[in-house]
Amino acid sequence: MVKTKDGFALGDRSIFMKSCIDGAKESTININGLQFEAKKYCSCLCDNLLPTLTMKEITYAYQNNKMIDLMMKGNNFEILKQCVQSSSKIDDDFEFGSGGNKDLQLKVGVKLCVDEALKSQGPNKILTRPMVEQYCDCAVKKFYADGYKYKDLATVLDQNSKAFNEVVIPCMADALSDKGLVKSEIYNATDIIGVQSKSIVPLINYLGSSFKVKIIMGGITKYFLFDTGASQLIIDRDFERDLLIAGYLKKENYTDKTSYELANNESVVAQNLKVNGVKIGDYTLNNVKIAVMDNGSLICGTGFLSKFRNWEFDKEKKVLVLYK
């Protein structure tokens, strides 16, 4: 007999199993590379999930067409995830969004992304939950809309991969934009080294929706995503490590770890640096503030451009004009 958490009998196990498997129509389902064993999945639900639910929860969800919401709630989702993982196999060429309920796939995909991202940050998290949710919503939708395959998940941390440059970077930039993560710079003519009164800096068209700008630190050339909604320069831990190895960063460059207030009254913590010799266009800048984030990207915010007397962004000509 299958019983709920509060002792209500839902019926004989064999009847529940038959109903669940019949609902799947086939004992083994293969949808474009997603292999699914219905018997194993139904058995897991019966033995592990249903006994954790109360009759009141089940009845309310059923009557209000919210069974999916119930399955996505708290520990229920963890059990459901284990049931799916134990009963399914995904081929490398499985294309996201193929087969089944796409809206449900998106909802589950975002939930999995958020859970894993929050877990990977550990106790000293930098990104808040709303920021992670915004990133995951963007990233998962791009994966489903642009025909990415299961094997592409393994490349999201490879900075030369399509997934990293077309999904991770723009989605992370959106999540970080306009969040008040770093403080604005202040114009000081003595911090700008260069003979010209202005410098025209070419921007690299990035997928037709944004731009990248070349910035050099410690002799290392990097291409930063130009984000009009972000403040200042943001780098990740990988670039920080490269700068340490190059001898560019030293103990005195590290200023403090500051908690920055967000619009939703939450806060994030970033490691602040102050460095010299940041090259952009025809200029070299000193006393530049940088925020280092564990899960950040290379972002050039407009707060960084406050180091100059004035600046202009010409989207049509794809250039930044910096005035000394």
C-alpha positions as CSV (number, residue, x, y, z in Angstrom):
1,M,0.0,0.0,0.0
2,V,1.3,3.4,-1.0
3,K,0.8,6.0,1.8
4,T,1.3,9.7,2.2
5,K,3.4,11.3,4.8
6,D,0.3,11.8,7.0
7,G,-0.9,8.2,6.6
8,F,-3.5,8.4,3.8
9,A,-3.6,5.3,1.6
10,L,-3.2,6.1,-2.1
11,G,-3.8,2.6,-3.2
12,D,-1.9,-0.6,-3.9
13,R,1.6,-0.1,-5.2
14,S,1.0,-2.4,-8.3
15,I,-2.0,-0.3,-9.4
16,F,0.0,3.0,-9.0
17,M,2.9,1.5,-10.9
18,K,0.7,0.3,-13.8
19,S,-1.0,3.7,-14.0
20,C,2.3,5.5,-14.0
21,I,3.9,3.2,-16.6
22,D,0.8,3.2,-18.8
23,G,0.9,7.0,-18.8
24,A,4.4,6.9,-20.2
25,K,3.0,4.6,-23.0
26,E,6.3,2.7,-23.4
27,S,8.5,1.1,-20.9
28,T,11.6,2.6,-22.5
29,I,11.3,5.9,-24.3
30,N,13.9,7.4,-26.6
31,I,13.4,11.0,-27.6
32,N,16.2,12.3,-29.9
33,G,18.9,10.8,-27.7
34,L,17.1,11.0,-24.3
35,Q,16.5,7.5,-23.1
36,F,14.0,7.1,-20.3
37,E,13.1,4.0,-18.3
38,A,9.5,4.5,-17.2
39,K,9.4,1.6,-14.7
40,K,12.5,2.7,-12.8
41,Y,11.2,6.3,-12.7
42,C,7.7,5.3,-11.5
43,S,9.2,3.0,-8.9
44,C,11.4,5.8,-7.5
45,L,8.4,8.2,-7.3
46,C,6.3,5.6,-5.5
47,D,8.9,4.7,-3.0
48,N,10.7,8.0,-2.4
49,L,8.6,10.9,-3.3
50,L,5.0,10.1,-2.5
51,P,5.7,9.1,1.2
52,T,7.1,12.6,1.8
53,L,4.0,14.4,0.6
54,T,0.8,15.1,2.7
55,M,-2.7,14.3,1.3
56,K,-3.5,18.0,1.7
57,E,-0.6,19.0,-0.5
58,I,-1.5,16.5,-3.2
59,T,-5.2,17.3,-3.2
60,Y,-4.6,21.1,-3.4
61,A,-2.0,20.7,-6.2
62,Y,-4.3,18.3,-8.2
63,Q,-7.4,20.5,-7.9
64,N,-5.6,23.7,-8.8
65,N,-3.5,22.2,-11.6
66,K,-0.3,22.9,-9.7
67,M,1.3,19.4,-9.6
68,I,4.3,20.7,-11.4
69,D,4.7,23.5,-8.8
70,L,4.5,20.9,-6.0
71,M,7.2,18.7,-7.7
72,M,9.5,21.8,-8.0
73,K,9.2,22.7,-4.3
74,G,12.1,22.3,-1.9
75,N,13.2,18.7,-1.2
76,N,10.5,17.4,-3.6
77,F,12.6,18.6,-6.5
78,E,15.8,16.9,-5.1
79,I,13.9,13.6,-4.9
80,L,12.4,14.1,-8.4
81,K,15.9,15.0,-9.8
82,Q,17.3,11.8,-8.3
83,C,14.4,9.8,-9.8
84,V,15.1,11.2,-13.3
85,Q,18.8,10.8,-13.1
86,S,18.5,7.2,-12.0
87,S,16.1,6.3,-14.8
88,S,17.5,8.2,-17.7
89,K,20.5,8.5,-20.0
90,I,21.3,11.4,-22.2
91,D,23.4,11.0,-25.4
92,D,25.9,13.7,-26.2
93,D,24.0,14.8,-29.3
94,F,20.7,15.3,-27.4
95,E,19.4,18.7,-28.4
96,F,17.9,20.8,-25.7
97,G,14.2,21.5,-26.3
98,S,13.6,18.5,-28.5
99,G,10.7,16.4,-27.6
100,G,8.3,16.7,-24.6
101,N,6.9,19.8,-22.9
102,K,9.4,22.6,-23.7
103,D,8.0,25.0,-21.0
104,L,8.4,22.3,-18.4
105,Q,11.9,21.5,-19.6
106,L,12.8,25.2,-19.4
107,K,11.4,25.5,-15.8
108,V,13.3,22.4,-14.7
109,G,16.5,23.5,-16.5
110,V,16.5,26.9,-14.8
111,K,15.8,25.3,-11.4
112,L,18.7,22.9,-11.9
113,C,21.0,25.7,-13.0
114,V,20.1,27.8,-10.0
115,D,20.6,25.0,-7.5
116,E,24.0,24.0,-9.0
117,A,25.2,27.6,-9.3
118,L,24.4,28.4,-5.6
119,K,25.9,25.2,-4.4
120,S,29.1,25.8,-6.4
121,Q,29.7,29.2,-4.8
122,G,30.1,27.8,-1.3
123,P,29.6,29.8,1.9
124,N,31.4,32.9,0.6
125,K,29.0,33.6,-2.2
126,I,29.4,36.6,-4.4
127,L,26.3,36.3,-6.5
128,T,22.9,36.7,-4.8
129,R,20.1,34.3,-5.5
130,P,18.2,36.9,-7.7
131,M,21.4,37.5,-9.8
132,V,21.8,33.7,-10.2
133,E,18.2,33.3,-11.1
134,Q,18.5,36.0,-13.7
135,Y,21.7,34.5,-15.2
136,C,20.2,30.9,-15.3
137,D,17.0,32.1,-16.9
138,C,19.0,33.8,-19.6
139,A,21.5,30.9,-20.1
140,V,18.9,28.1,-20.2
141,K,16.7,30.0,-22.7
142,K,19.7,30.6,-25.0
143,F,20.6,26.9,-24.7
144,Y,17.1,25.9,-25.8
145,A,16.6,28.5,-28.4
146,D,19.9,28.2,-30.2
147,G,20.0,24.4,-30.6
148,Y,22.8,23.6,-28.1
149,K,23.4,19.9,-27.4
150,Y,24.0,18.1,-24.2
151,K,27.8,17.8,-24.9
152,D,28.0,21.6,-25.1
153,L,27.4,21.8,-21.3
154,A,31.0,20.5,-20.8
155,T,32.3,23.5,-22.7
156,V,30.7,26.4,-20.7
157,L,33.9,27.1,-18.8
158,D,36.1,27.0,-21.9
159,Q,36.8,30.6,-22.8
160,N,37.3,29.7,-26.4
161,S,34.0,27.8,-26.8
162,K,30.8,29.1,-28.4
163,A,28.8,28.3,-25.2
164,F,31.1,30.4,-23.1
165,N,31.2,33.5,-25.4
166,E,27.6,33.4,-26.6
167,V,25.8,32.2,-23.5
168,V,27.9,32.6,-20.3
169,I,29.4,36.0,-21.0
170,P,26.3,38.0,-22.2
171,C,24.1,36.3,-19.6
172,M,26.5,37.0,-16.8
173,A,26.9,40.6,-18.0
174,D,23.1,41.0,-17.9
175,A,23.0,39.6,-14.4
176,L,25.7,42.0,-13.2
177,S,24.6,45.1,-15.0
178,D,23.2,48.0,-13.1
179,K,23.7,46.2,-9.8
180,G,26.0,48.7,-8.1
181,L,28.7,46.1,-7.7
182,V,31.6,48.6,-7.8
183,K,32.1,52.2,-7.1
184,S,32.5,54.8,-9.8
185,E,35.9,56.4,-10.7
186,I,36.8,60.0,-10.3
187,Y,38.5,62.1,-13.0
188,N,42.0,63.1,-12.2
189,A,44.1,64.3,-15.2
190,T,47.4,63.2,-13.5
191,D,46.2,59.6,-13.6
192,I,46.0,59.6,-17.5
193,I,49.3,59.1,-19.3
194,G,49.2,59.9,-23.1
195,V,50.1,62.9,-25.3
196,Q,46.9,63.0,-27.3
197,S,43.9,65.1,-26.2
198,K,41.5,62.3,-27.3
199,S,41.7,58.6,-28.2
200,I,39.4,56.7,-30.5
201,V,39.1,53.1,-29.3
202,P,37.6,50.6,-31.7
203,L,35.0,48.2,-30.4
204,I,34.6,44.7,-31.5
205,N,31.1,43.8,-32.6
206,Y,30.0,40.9,-30.3
207,L,27.2,38.8,-31.9
208,G,25.4,41.9,-33.1
209,S,24.0,42.7,-29.7
210,S,27.0,44.0,-27.7
211,F,30.7,45.0,-28.0
212,K,34.1,44.1,-26.6
213,V,36.9,46.4,-25.9
214,K,40.7,45.6,-25.7
215,I,42.3,46.4,-22.4
216,I,45.9,45.5,-21.4
217,M,47.0,44.9,-17.8
218,G,50.4,43.6,-16.8
219,G,51.3,43.0,-20.5
220,I,48.3,40.7,-20.9
221,T,45.7,41.6,-23.5
222,K,42.1,40.8,-22.7
223,Y,38.8,41.7,-24.4
224,F,36.3,43.0,-21.9
225,L,32.5,43.0,-22.6
226,F,31.5,46.7,-22.8
227,D,28.5,47.0,-20.5
228,T,26.7,50.4,-20.3
229,G,24.8,49.2,-17.3
230,A,27.7,48.1,-15.2
231,S,30.1,50.2,-13.1
232,Q,33.8,50.0,-13.6
233,L,36.0,47.1,-14.3
234,I,35.2,43.5,-13.2
235,I,37.6,40.6,-13.6
236,D,37.4,36.9,-12.7
237,R,39.7,34.8,-10.5
238,D,41.4,33.3,-13.5
239,F,42.6,36.6,-14.8
240,E,43.5,37.7,-11.3
241,R,45.7,34.5,-11.0
242,D,47.4,35.4,-14.4
243,L,48.2,38.9,-13.1
244,L,49.6,37.5,-9.9
245,I,51.9,35.1,-11.8
246,A,53.0,38.0,-14.1
247,G,54.0,40.0,-11.0
248,Y,51.5,42.7,-11.8
249,L,49.4,42.3,-8.7
250,K,51.0,42.5,-5.3
251,K,49.8,42.6,-1.7
252,E,49.5,46.4,-1.8
253,N,47.1,46.3,-4.7
254,Y,44.5,44.6,-2.5
255,T,42.4,47.2,-0.7
256,D,39.3,45.6,0.9
257,K,36.3,43.4,0.5
258,T,33.3,45.5,0.3
259,S,29.7,44.6,0.6
260,Y,27.8,46.5,-2.1
261,E,24.1,47.2,-1.7
262,L,21.8,46.2,-4.5
263,A,18.5,47.7,-5.6
264,N,16.6,44.8,-3.8
265,N,18.3,45.5,-0.5
266,E,20.5,42.4,-0.8
267,S,24.3,42.7,-0.9
268,V,27.2,41.0,-2.6
269,V,30.9,41.0,-1.6
270,A,33.7,41.7,-4.1
271,Q,37.5,41.9,-3.6
272,N,38.6,45.5,-4.4
273,L,41.9,46.3,-6.1
274,K,43.6,49.5,-7.0
275,V,46.2,49.2,-9.8
276,N,48.4,51.2,-12.2
277,G,49.3,50.8,-15.8
278,V,45.9,49.9,-17.3
279,K,46.1,50.5,-21.0
280,I,43.1,51.4,-23.2
281,G,43.4,53.0,-26.6
282,D,46.3,55.5,-26.5
283,Y,46.2,56.0,-22.8
284,T,47.7,54.3,-19.7
285,L,45.7,54.8,-16.5
286,N,46.9,54.8,-12.9
287,N,44.9,54.3,-9.7
288,V,42.2,52.2,-11.3
289,K,39.7,50.4,-9.2
290,I,38.9,46.8,-10.1
291,A,36.4,44.4,-8.6
292,V,37.4,40.7,-8.5
293,M,34.5,38.2,-8.5
294,D,34.7,34.5,-8.0
295,N,32.2,33.8,-10.7
296,G,32.5,37.0,-12.6
297,S,33.5,37.7,-16.2
298,L,35.7,40.4,-17.9
299,I,33.4,43.4,-17.9
300,C,34.2,47.1,-18.7
301,G,31.5,49.2,-17.1
302,T,30.9,52.9,-17.8
303,G,32.0,53.8,-14.3
304,F,35.6,52.9,-15.3
305,L,35.3,55.6,-18.1
306,S,34.7,58.2,-15.4
307,K,38.5,58.2,-15.1
308,F,38.4,60.4,-18.2
309,R,37.4,64.1,-18.5
310,N,34.7,62.9,-20.9
311,W,33.8,60.0,-23.1
312,E,31.4,59.1,-26.0
313,F,30.0,55.8,-27.2
314,D,29.3,55.8,-30.9
315,K,27.3,52.6,-31.6
316,E,27.0,53.2,-35.3
317,K,30.8,53.7,-35.8
318,K,31.5,51.0,-33.2
319,V,34.0,53.2,-31.2
320,L,34.6,54.7,-27.8
321,V,36.0,58.3,-27.8
322,L,38.0,59.1,-24.7
323,Y,38.9,62.6,-23.8
324,K,42.0,63.3,-21.6
